[in-house]
Amino acid sequence: MALDEQGSDDSAVVNELNSILEMDITGFSGHPIASMSTIPHHLGAEVFSRTMERNAGRLHSFKSSAIVEQEVIEMIADLLHLDIPYGTTSSGGTESNILAMLAMRESKKKIKKPEIIAPKTVHSSIDKAAWILGIKLVKTGIDRQFKANTRLIEKRISENTVGIIATAGTTYLGQIDPIDEIGLIAKQNRIPLHIDAAFGGFVIPFLYDLGLGHHPFDFEIKGVTSISIDGHKMGLAPIPSGCLIFRSVRHLNAITRKVPYLRGASSKQSSLLGTRPAGSILATWAIMKHLGRSGYREMVRGCMKRTQLGKDRVDENPLLELVIDPVMNILAIESREVPLNVIVLKMEKRGWRMVTSPLPHSLRLVIMPHVTTGAMNAFFNDLDEVSTTVPAD
């Protein structure tokens, strides 16, 4: 498409864009049943739209953004049981994980062939980070519940190991690795341990309050050195909104670079991006201040209630089966009769946006706040029909 010589008026542009946007299936429809993002909280959307010109890469100019960013880091750290945090906001889990692995590599510069150990259920951003950073990623096996096998992690530690990574809320199942055990291994071997809690970070802290299990995963475990968490997932913040928290300032220093042409707070940057939106940071702050712990707790309560509804619907269908009982608001469903690719095609034709997971091969449902009880029942009504209708040979 060529750029027109003469521009169009506002209404014409908006009308054309709206016609294009009609192709999208947004959270307002309830039909994105597998997305780890949701409709941003209305307060965050308002703050974001009012502060789009603010640049978090220029904190010398936007001093208020620097103050708010630090408060966001402190509030998230408090949620993760850390009194004195060192960290940075990010564009999301991928950037946070890259930075965490960079800190591991840089804090052990004497190791010329760095290796990082992670169970094979880690997010794909860990593979991407290893590729970018020139780190060998050593993947280890998992148990029958798809948790990291701690014995295999310990077995793979070598003189080249610069870090270990575990997950609190795996992408495929929402499973939580045995982080207390892995933390002990990391501490005993004096190896940094990063926890990818991009999804689980805004869920797990409230499960215990709701009587849904205690899952140690954060800085309560002494071996944990860093945690990534995404506000634009269960934090209800607009995209992009991530955060990386370190226990020690030396790990933050390891990823901090000086920018020679900038002054003051802008001259030191601990992110991959130079220019980055402060609007999403300010929106995250506003949402966290507005909701508080009780607001997030009630949100998680609702999501888990609807997750239980989904579990009950699967249990009622003799041709469907859950891979594991849900730990958080994620369901993974296997089909005993109709091939999954057939189910996906039929469900997509009915307007649902589906995702399948490879480990194990299953349908993945993420019960985000936009997935209402009505949407859940409508989805399972359709799923019951397509999963029990065996296609002709």
N, C-alpha and C positions, 0 to 999 in steps of 0.2 A: 504494500500500500504506500502510495506517495503522500507526502505532506502537502496539503492544499495551499495554493498561493494565498487565497483569502480564507480566513477562519469562518466558522459557523457561529450563529448566535447561541446563547446559553441553552435555551429550550431545545433546540435541534440536537445539540450535543448530548444533553441529558436523555432525550427520547431515544437516540441511537444507542447510547450506552445501556439504557434500561432494556432494550430489546435483546442486546447481547447477554445481559445478566440473567435473563429469563432461563438460560441454559443451566444455571447453577441450582443445586439443591442445598439450601441453607438450613441452619439449625432451626429457623422459625417453622419449618415444615415438619420437624421431628424425624425426617427420613434419613439424615446421615446417622446411621445406627452404629458406625464403627469408627467415628472420628474421636480423636483425643483432644480436640478443641471444641469450644461451645460458644454460645452467644455471650459476648462480653457483658458484664454488669452495666446497667444503664449509666451509672455514675462514672464508671471508668471510660465509657464511650464519650460522655460529655467532656470530661477532662482531656482526653486524648485529642478530640476535635478542636479544643481551644488552645492547645499547646504544641501544635504540630511544627512550629518553626523553631522550637527549642532543641538545641544540639547537645547531647550528653558528651560529645567529644570536645566540647568547648566549655568546660566547667568554670574556667576563669571568667568567661562572659556571663554564663548562666549559673550564677552562684547558688541560686535557690534550688536548681536541679541537683547540684552537688550535695546539698543538705538533705534533700528528699531521698536521693539515691542511698546515702548512708543510712537513713532511717529505714528504708526498705530492707537493706541488708541486715540491719539489727533486728527488725521484726521477724524476718524469716529465720534468722539465727536463733531467736528466742523460741520459735516453734520447733527448732531442731536441737534444743538443749545446749546452746553455746552462748556463754555470757559475753565474751569478747571476740567478735568475728572479724575476719579480714576477707574481703571479697569484692566482687564486681557484678554488676548486672550484665546481661548478655542478650543476644537475639533469640536464645532458646537452648534446648538441650544439646544440640549438635555443637554449637560454639562453646558452651560450658564444658562439654566433655573433651573437646580439642584442647582447651586451655588447661584443664586438669591434667591431661596427659603430658602437655608441654611442661607443666610445673614439675611433674615426676622426672621427665628427661633432664630438665635443666638443673634440678636439685642434686642430680647424680651424674655430673658431667664427666667424671673420671671413667665412667662405663662407656666404652666406645661402640658396643653393639647392644643397645638397650632393648630389653624385652619387657612386655607387660602381660600379666596373666589375667585371663577373664574366662568365665564359663561361656559356653557356646550360645547361651540365651541372651547375651548382651545386645544392646541396640546397635543397629548398623552404623551409627555415627562413630562407634568405637573402631570399627574397621576403617572407616574413612579417616579418622584421626591418625591411626597407625600408618596408613598410606601417606598422608600428608607429612607427618613428622619423621618418617623413616624409622619407625619402631617396629620390631617384630612382635606380632600379637600371638601369644600362646593361648590357644583355646582349650578349655578342659571340659570334662564330661559333667553330666547332671544326674540327679537321682530320679526315682520313679514319679516324684511329684514335680519334676522339672525345676528343682532347686540346684544351686551349685553344689558339687561334691567337694567338700573341704579337703578330704584326703588327697584328691587328685590335684588340687591347687597347691597344697604343701609339697607334693611330690615334684612339681615342675619348677619350684624355686631354684634359681641358679645364681652364679656370680654376676650374670647379666641382667637380673631382674631389677627393674627400677620402680615397679608398682604393681598393684593388684586392683582390679575393678569388680564390683558386685552391683547388683540391681535391686532396688526397692520398688517393685512394680514393673515387672517385665512387660514388654510391648505385646507379646503374644497371649499371655495368660494373666497378667497382673500378679504374678507370683513374687514372693520376697525371698531372696537368698538368705541363708543362715549367717547373717552379718556379724552376730556376736562371736561366732566361731571363727569366721574369717578374720575379724578384727584381732583376735588373740594371736592368730598365725602371723598377721602383719606386724603386730607389736613385738612379738618374740624375735622376728627376723629383721626388725627395724626397716620395714618396707612401707612406703606410703600406700594407703588404701582409699580409693575414691568410690563413692556411692552415687550411682545414677538414680536419683529419685525424681527425675523430671516429671513423671506422672504421679508417683506415690507420695511425694512430699507434702501435698495438700490433702491427702486422704488418710494415710497411716496414723498421723498424730491423733486423729479423732476416733479411730476404730475402738481403742481401749475405752474411751469415755462412753461409747455406745454399747459396750459389752460385746464387741465383735472380735475380741482377741488382742493380745499384746504382742507386738512385733518389733523387737529392738532393731533399729536400723541407723540411728543418727549419732550425734556427737556424745551421747551417753556411753557409747562404746569407745573406749580409749584408743583403740587402734585406727579409728576413722580419722582421716586427715582432711578430706574434702567431700562436699556434697553438691550436686547440681539439682536444681528444682525449677520448674517452669510455672510462672504465673499465668501464662496463656492456656494452660490446661485446666486443672481443677481450681486454680486461683481466680478464675473468671476475668482475667485481665485481657485487654486487646493484644493481638499479635503485633510486634514481637515482644515477648516479655519472659526472660529467663534470669537466673541468678546462680552464681557459683560462690560457695562459702568455703573458706579455708580455716582450719584451726590455728595455723601458724602464719605469722607475717612473712616468714622466709619463703613460703610457697607463693604468696601473692607477689613478693618482690621478684621471684623467678620468672614471672610472666609480664612484668612491668617494663615498658620501654620509654625512653625519653624522646620527645618530639622537639627537635632543635628550634623550630620556627614558632613555637607556641610558648605562652607565658603562664606562670602560676599553676593552678590546678590542672590546666589543659596540657601542660608540658609532659605529664606522665600519664600513660595510658596502659590499662591492664585488660585490653580487649583486642580481638582480631580486627574489629572495625575502628576506623578513625571517626568519621562522622557516624553518629548513631542517634536514633530518636529518643529524646528525653520524654516525649509525650507518653509513651508506654510505661516509663518508670513512674511518672507523676500519677498516671491512672492506676497503676498497681498500688501505690501508696494510698490513694483515695479509697480504693475498694477495701484494702486491708483495714484501714482506719474505720471505715463505715461498718463492715461486717463483724470485725472482731472475731474472737475464737468461737463465740456462740453462733454467729452467722454461718461460719464455715462448718461448724459441727452439724447444724441443722441441714445444710446443703448435702453433706455427706450422708446424713441419716436418710434423706429422701432418695438419694442415688442408690444406697444399699437396700432400701425397701423395694425399689423397683428392680434391683438386681435379683433379690429373692423371688420376686414375681416371675422373672425370666427363668430362674432355676426351676421353680414349680412348673412352669409351662413345658420346659424340656422334660422334666420327670414324668409328665403326663403323656408324652408322646413316645410310644414304644420303639420308634425308629430313629430317635435322637438320643444323644448321650453327651454329658459334659465331660471334658477332658479332666478337669479337677473341680472340686467344689470352689466357688469363687472366694478369693481372699479379699478382694476389693471389687470395685464396680466394673469388672470385666468378666465376660462369659466366653468360653471357647467351646464350640459345639461340633460334635462329630455326627455323621450320618451313617446309619447301619445299612441302608438300602440304596437310596438315590445318590448318585455321585455328586460330590460337592460342586463341581463345575456346572452341572445341570441346575442345581438349586440356585446357585449364584445368578445364572442367566435368567431364570424365571423370576427371581426376586427383583432383579434389576429392571425387568420389563414392567414390574408393578410399581416402580418408582423408588425402591430402596437402594441406598448406596452401600454396597457390600465390600467386605475385606476378608480374605482368607489368610490364615497363618500357616507357615511351613513346618513349624515344630511344636506339636504335631500338626498335620494337615487338618485344619478345622476352620469353621466360621468364627470370626471374632466380633463380639458385640461389646461396645463401650457405652455404659449407661451414664451418659453425661446429663447435666441438669436440663438440657433441652429435650431429652428423651422422656416424655411424660408417660404416665400410666396408660393413657389412651393410645399413644404411639406404640408402647410395648405390646399391648393387646392386639392392635392392628397388625403389627409385625408378626407376632406369633400365630395369628389367625392365617396369614398368608403362608408362613413357614410350615405350619401344620399341613396345609393343603399341598404345597409343592414337595414336601419331604415324604409324603405318603402316596404320591402319584408316580409310580414307576414308569419311566419312559419306555416306549416300544423299542425293540431291538432294530 
